[in-house]
Amino acid sequence: MQNHFDLFHLPQHFTIDASALDSAYHSVQNQVHPDKFANASDAEKRVAMQWATRANEAYKTLKSPFKRAAYLCELNGVDLQTESNTAMPVAFLMQQMEWREALDDARARKNRDELDALDTAIRSARKAELTEIAKLLDADDFTQAAGLVRQLMFLEKFADEVSNALDALQD
């Protein structure tokens, strides 16, 4: 079975050309769009729908830096062990605790400026983490990258919490 990169005829690297991904996705979707199979047999319609679904899933995976990084690790035989391996560097854990306290305080005070500052800090941390992950994955160091991808998973979840706290202030 083709992997997501093969499906879109893209090199199997973390750093990808976003416009090439978009173009390849639209090309695949054009070939398997259900409208093209309106007069086809049920079996042909089913196959087209499966391909369209697969293309959507592949596109979402490759479009998201976090999902793309995790996918590359898994493609190369490195299990992220997200459920069983919770070991993190002490500095990372300390930062998480500081941010968690800052989020709790900002929520309690309904302080938009503090939440915005926290959001900015997390965006910066995510960007730095992705830069390091990109270097490791593009150098085929999937084992090292897996640890950083696990950290990125925490950053992604925390960024969502901050975003939700900001949204709550809008209401």
N, C-alpha and C positions, 0 to 999 in steps of 0.2 A: 504494500500500500504506500502511496506517495505521502511524504510529509508535507507540512504546510508550505515550506519554502519551494519544494518541487512543484506543488500545485500551481504556484504563481511564477515559476521559473526565475526565482531569486536565489542569489548565493546564500548559503547557510551560515550567516554571520549575524551578530547582534546589531551592528550598524547596518541599517538598510536605507535604501532610497524610498522615502515616503511616497513620492509621486509615482515611482515605479510600482510600488505595492498597490496604490489606489488604481492605477491604470490596469494592472494585471487582474485585480479583483473585479473591476467592471467588465473586463473582457470575459472572464469566466462566467460571471453572472449573465452576461448577454447570451452566452451559449446555452445556458441551462435555465433561463427564466421560464417560469410556468406558462406564460403567454405564448411562448414558441411551441408549446406542446398541447395547446388547446384541443387540437384534433387528433392527438396521438392516443395510443392504447393506454389503458390504466397502468400497465407495467412500465411503459415509457414515461408516463407522468410521474410515477413513483420514483423511478431512477433519477429523473430530472430534479425532483424535489429533494432527494437525498444529496445530490451534487450541490444544489443551491444551499442547503443547510450546511454541508461540509465547507463550502466556500465562505459562508458567513462566519462560521466558527474559526476557520483558519485566519480570516481577515482580522477578526477581533483579537485573536491571540497575537498575531504579528504586529498589529497596530499599537498595542499596549506594551511599553517597555518592560514592565514587570512581568507580564505574561510571556512575552517573547524570551526574556532571560530564563525564566523557569522552564519554558519549553525547550530551549537549547540545552540546558543542563540535562533534562530528561532524555532528549534525543541522543545525547552522548553518554548515556548510561549512568548518570549521576542522579541518584534519588535525593530530592531536597529534604526528605525526612521531616516535613513540616509538623507532623504529629509527634514524632518520637525524639527529635533532636531540638531541644530548646536552649542549648548552650549558646551563650552570647558573650562577647567581650565585656568586661566589667565597665569600661568607659561607656559603651553603648547602653548598657542597662542603667547606669547612673543618669545618662542624658534622658532616657525614657522616663525615669522617675521624676526628674526635674520638670520635664515637659508636662507630665501628668498632673503634677501639683499646680503648675502654672495654668493649665486648662481648668482644673477644678476651681482655682481662685478667680479666674476671669469669668467663668460661668456664674459663680456665686455673686460676683459684683456686676454682672451683665456689662462687662467692659469690652467694648468693640475694639478699642486700640490695642489692648493686651491680646485679644484673639487674633487681630490682624498681624501683630508682631510674631505671635506663635506660628501662624500660618506661613509667614515669610521665612521663619527659621526652618520649618519643616520642608518647605519647597527647596531651600538651599541644601539641606541635608540630603534630600532625595536626589537632587541634581548631582551632588558630589558622589553619592553612592552609585548612581547610574553610570557616571563617568568611569569609576573604578571597575564596575561590573563589565562595562563595554570593553575596557582594555583586557580584562581577564578572558572574557568569552571570545573575543576576536583573536586572542593568542592561544586559544584552545585549552585554557586552564579552567576546566569546568568544575573541578573539585573546589578550588579556591573561590570561584565565583558563587558556588552554591551557598556558602556561608553568608556571603553578602546579599544574595537573593533572599535568604531567610530574614536578614535584617531589614531589607527593603519591604518585605511583607509587613513587618511591624510598622514601618514608617507609613506605608499605604493605608493601613487600618487607622492609625492615629490621625493621619491627614483627613480621613473621612470624618472622624469624630470632631475635629476642629471645624471642618466645613459645616457639619450639622449644628454645631454650637453657634456659628456665624449665622446660619439660616434661621435658627430659633430666635435670634435677635431681630430679624426682619419682620417676623410675625407680630 
